């Protein structure tokens, strides 16, 4: 058994983050898997200078809509399976990295945002259901599940600064929050709440408007979830809100496997 350290970050444009040198901190940390979301780039467009560390595997899943979405996963772990779950990401928007190692199925996911239109909200809910079906399929195959990323929903009132004002906003709608309730009912655990309980004012995303980050008027919409068989193996879960460069901050998980 060894301890693994995983980091997830919605960078909101990997080329924009690189111009701010905002990924250089990666070189100062041991990270077994780094999952980035909303990279907005194809593999050939990602600068070599984002960080000095040379991971053995750089898995880039760009969106078919250029300049949008996209995910990237960096690791030195030798995977036994690499995929993008096209049966979940049916519009090919570059939303999933899936790798397997040991008995683990690990997912780096950029879930859809539902704020643009009713159609996009419906697509988001369909994506949620297809993703849950997919990871349940992996569990039936004998895999333990870890997934991280921008889920684009704050689960409970404690997970955003102004819940009442956002009850009719996608990202805090009843239907979205009920899917997260369903996720827990299926035996998945929000690792941050496992470790920190009802800790308030802990957010991972802030609007660029009205000095929201300075005033900590934020949302916790980035998560690490695990299947219940890994519950006793979690040693830490954390939010790195001191890391700047995006409207999101990185989050992390440490687990003994």
C-alpha positions as CSV (number, residue, x, y, z in Angstrom):
1,X,0.0,0.0,0.0
2,X,1.2,3.5,-0.8
3,X,-0.1,7.0,-0.5
4,X,-1.2,8.7,-3.8
5,X,-1.7,12.5,-4.2
6,X,-4.1,13.7,-6.8
7,X,-4.8,17.3,-7.9
8,X,-7.7,18.7,-9.9
9,X,-7.9,22.2,-11.4
10,X,-10.2,24.0,-13.9
11,X,-7.6,26.3,-15.5
12,X,-10.1,28.2,-17.7
13,X,-7.7,28.1,-20.6
14,X,-4.3,26.4,-20.3
15,X,-2.6,28.9,-22.6
16,X,-3.8,31.8,-20.6
17,X,-2.6,30.2,-17.4
18,X,0.8,29.5,-18.9
19,X,1.2,33.2,-19.7
20,X,0.7,33.9,-16.0
21,X,3.2,31.1,-15.1
22,X,0.4,29.8,-12.9
23,X,1.3,26.1,-13.2
24,X,4.9,26.4,-12.1
25,X,4.0,25.4,-8.6
26,X,3.4,21.8,-9.9
27,X,7.2,21.4,-10.0
28,X,7.4,21.9,-6.2
29,X,4.9,19.1,-5.3
30,X,4.8,15.4,-5.7
31,X,1.6,14.8,-7.7
32,X,0.7,11.3,-8.9
33,X,-2.2,12.4,-11.1
34,X,-2.8,16.0,-12.2
35,X,-6.2,16.5,-13.8
36,X,-6.9,19.8,-15.6
37,X,-10.3,20.9,-17.0
38,X,-11.4,23.5,-19.5
39,X,-8.0,23.6,-21.1
40,X,-9.5,25.2,-24.3
41,X,-6.6,23.7,-26.4
42,X,-5.5,20.8,-28.5
43,X,-2.4,18.9,-27.6
44,X,-0.2,20.7,-30.2
45,X,-1.3,24.1,-28.6
46,X,-0.2,23.3,-25.1
47,X,3.1,25.0,-24.4
48,X,6.0,22.8,-23.2
49,X,6.7,25.5,-20.6
50,X,3.6,25.0,-18.5
51,X,5.8,23.2,-15.9
52,X,9.2,21.6,-15.9
53,X,8.2,18.2,-14.7
54,X,8.1,15.6,-17.5
55,X,5.3,13.2,-16.8
56,X,5.4,9.9,-18.6
57,X,1.8,10.2,-19.7
58,X,0.1,13.4,-20.9
59,X,-3.4,12.5,-22.0
60,X,-5.1,15.3,-23.8
61,X,-8.8,15.1,-24.7
62,X,-9.7,18.3,-26.7
63,X,-13.2,19.4,-27.6
64,X,-14.5,19.1,-31.2
65,X,-15.5,22.7,-30.7
66,X,-12.1,24.5,-30.9
67,X,-11.2,26.8,-28.1
68,X,-13.8,25.3,-25.7
69,X,-13.9,22.7,-22.9
70,X,-11.2,20.0,-23.1
71,X,-9.4,18.0,-20.3
72,X,-5.9,16.9,-19.7
73,X,-4.4,14.3,-17.4
74,X,-0.7,14.0,-16.5
75,X,0.7,11.1,-14.6
76,X,3.7,8.8,-14.1
77,X,1.4,5.9,-13.2
78,X,1.4,3.2,-15.8
79,X,-2.3,2.8,-16.8
80,X,-3.8,-0.5,-17.8
81,X,-6.6,1.3,-19.7
82,X,-7.0,4.8,-21.3
83,X,-10.3,6.2,-22.5
84,X,-12.5,9.2,-23.0
85,X,-16.0,7.6,-22.3
86,X,-17.6,8.7,-25.6
87,X,-20.9,7.0,-24.5
88,X,-21.0,9.8,-21.8
89,X,-19.5,12.7,-23.8
90,X,-21.8,12.1,-26.8
91,X,-21.2,15.6,-28.3
92,X,-17.4,15.0,-28.2
93,X,-16.8,18.1,-26.1
94,X,-13.6,16.8,-24.6
95,X,-15.0,16.3,-21.1
96,X,-13.5,13.1,-19.8
97,X,-10.1,11.4,-19.2
98,X,-10.5,7.8,-17.9
99,X,-7.6,5.7,-16.8
100,X,-7.4,2.4,-14.9
101,X,-4.5,1.3,-12.6
102,X,-4.4,-1.5,-10.1
103,X,-8.1,-1.9,-9.3
104,X,-8.9,1.8,-9.7
105,X,-10.9,3.5,-12.4
106,X,-9.9,7.2,-12.3
107,X,-11.9,9.9,-14.1
108,X,-10.9,13.6,-14.7
109,X,-14.2,15.3,-15.8
110,X,-15.4,18.7,-16.9
111,X,-19.1,18.5,-16.4
112,X,-21.3,20.7,-18.6
113,X,-22.6,24.1,-17.5
114,X,-26.4,24.5,-17.7
115,X,-26.6,28.3,-17.6
116,X,-26.6,29.0,-21.3
117,X,-30.1,27.6,-22.1
118,X,-32.8,25.1,-21.2
119,X,-31.3,22.8,-23.9
120,X,-27.9,23.0,-22.2
121,X,-29.4,22.3,-18.8
122,X,-31.1,19.2,-20.3
123,X,-27.8,18.1,-21.8
124,X,-26.1,18.6,-18.4
125,X,-28.6,16.4,-16.7
126,X,-28.3,13.8,-19.3
127,X,-24.6,13.9,-19.0
128,X,-24.9,13.4,-15.2
129,X,-27.1,10.3,-15.7
130,X,-24.8,8.8,-18.4
131,X,-21.8,9.4,-16.2
132,X,-23.3,7.7,-13.2
133,X,-24.4,4.8,-15.4
134,X,-20.8,4.5,-16.7
135,X,-19.1,4.5,-13.4
136,X,-21.6,2.0,-12.0
137,X,-20.7,-0.2,-15.0
138,X,-17.0,0.0,-13.9
139,X,-17.9,-0.9,-10.3
140,X,-19.7,-4.0,-11.6
141,X,-16.5,-4.9,-13.4
142,X,-14.7,-4.8,-10.0
143,X,-13.2,-1.4,-10.1
144,X,-13.0,1.1,-7.3
145,X,-13.9,4.6,-8.4
146,X,-12.2,8.0,-8.0
147,X,-13.4,11.0,-10.0
148,X,-12.5,14.6,-9.9
149,X,-13.3,17.8,-11.7
150,X,-15.6,20.7,-12.1
151,X,-19.0,19.3,-11.4
152,X,-20.6,22.7,-12.1
153,X,-23.0,22.3,-9.1
154,X,-22.8,23.4,-5.5
155,X,-24.4,20.5,-3.5
156,X,-25.7,22.2,-0.4
157,X,-26.3,25.7,1.0
158,X,-23.0,25.5,2.8
159,X,-21.2,25.1,-0.6
160,X,-21.9,28.6,-1.8
161,X,-21.8,32.1,-0.2
162,X,-25.3,33.2,-1.3
163,X,-27.6,30.2,-1.6
164,X,-30.9,32.0,-1.5
165,X,-30.0,34.4,-4.2
166,X,-29.0,31.5,-6.5
167,X,-31.9,29.1,-6.0
168,X,-33.0,29.6,-9.6
169,X,-29.5,29.7,-11.1
170,X,-28.1,26.6,-12.9
171,X,-25.4,25.3,-10.6
172,X,-27.7,25.4,-7.6
173,X,-31.0,24.2,-9.0
174,X,-33.0,21.6,-7.1
175,X,-32.8,19.1,-10.0
176,X,-28.9,19.5,-10.1
177,X,-28.6,19.1,-6.3
178,X,-30.9,16.1,-6.3
179,X,-28.5,14.4,-8.8
180,X,-25.7,14.9,-6.3
181,X,-28.0,13.5,-3.5
182,X,-28.5,10.5,-5.8
183,X,-24.7,10.1,-6.3
184,X,-24.3,9.8,-2.5
185,X,-27.2,7.3,-2.3
186,X,-25.3,5.2,-4.8
187,X,-22.4,5.0,-2.4
188,X,-20.0,7.8,-3.5
189,X,-18.4,10.2,-1.0
190,X,-17.5,13.9,-1.3
191,X,-14.0,13.6,0.1
192,X,-13.8,17.2,1.2
193,X,-16.8,16.8,3.5
194,X,-15.6,13.5,4.7
195,X,-12.4,15.2,6.0
196,X,-13.7,18.6,7.0
197,X,-17.3,18.1,7.9
198,X,-19.5,21.2,7.8
199,X,-16.6,23.6,7.4
200,X,-18.0,26.9,6.0
201,X,-16.7,29.4,3.6
202,X,-14.7,26.8,1.6
203,X,-15.0,27.5,-2.1
204,X,-13.3,26.6,-5.3
205,X,-14.8,29.1,-7.8
206,X,-15.3,32.8,-7.7
207,X,-16.8,35.1,-10.3
208,X,-14.4,37.6,-11.8
209,X,-16.9,40.3,-11.0
210,X,-17.4,42.5,-8.0
211,X,-14.1,41.4,-6.3
212,X,-15.8,38.1,-5.5
213,X,-12.6,36.2,-4.7
214,X,-11.2,39.0,-2.6
215,X,-14.4,38.9,-0.6
216,X,-14.7,35.1,-0.7
217,X,-18.1,35.2,-2.3
218,X,-17.7,31.8,-4.0
219,X,-19.0,28.4,-4.8
220,X,-17.6,24.9,-4.1
221,X,-18.2,23.2,-7.5
222,X,-15.0,21.2,-7.8
223,X,-14.8,17.8,-6.2
224,X,-13.1,14.6,-5.6
225,X,-15.6,11.7,-5.2
226,X,-14.7,8.1,-4.3
227,X,-16.7,4.9,-4.1
228,X,-17.5,3.7,-0.6
229,X,-15.0,0.9,-0.7
230,X,-12.2,3.5,-0.6
231,X,-13.7,5.5,2.3
232,X,-11.3,4.2,5.0
233,X,-8.3,4.9,2.7
234,X,-8.6,8.7,2.4
235,X,-5.9,10.5,4.4
236,X,-6.6,14.1,3.3
237,X,-8.7,16.3,1.0
238,X,-8.1,20.0,0.5
239,X,-8.7,23.2,-1.4
240,X,-5.7,25.2,-2.5
241,X,-7.4,28.6,-2.6
242,X,-4.0,30.4,-2.4
243,X,-3.2,29.3,-6.0
244,X,-4.2,32.0,-8.5
245,X,-4.4,32.1,-12.3
246,X,-8.0,31.0,-12.9
247,X,-11.4,31.7,-11.6
248,X,-11.2,28.3,-10.0
249,X,-8.5,27.1,-7.6
250,X,-7.0,23.6,-7.4
251,X,-8.3,20.9,-5.1
252,X,-6.6,17.8,-3.9
253,X,-7.0,14.3,-2.5
254,X,-4.5,12.0,-0.7
255,X,-5.4,8.3,-0.4
256,X,-3.7,5.1,0.5
257,X,-4.2,2.4,-2.1
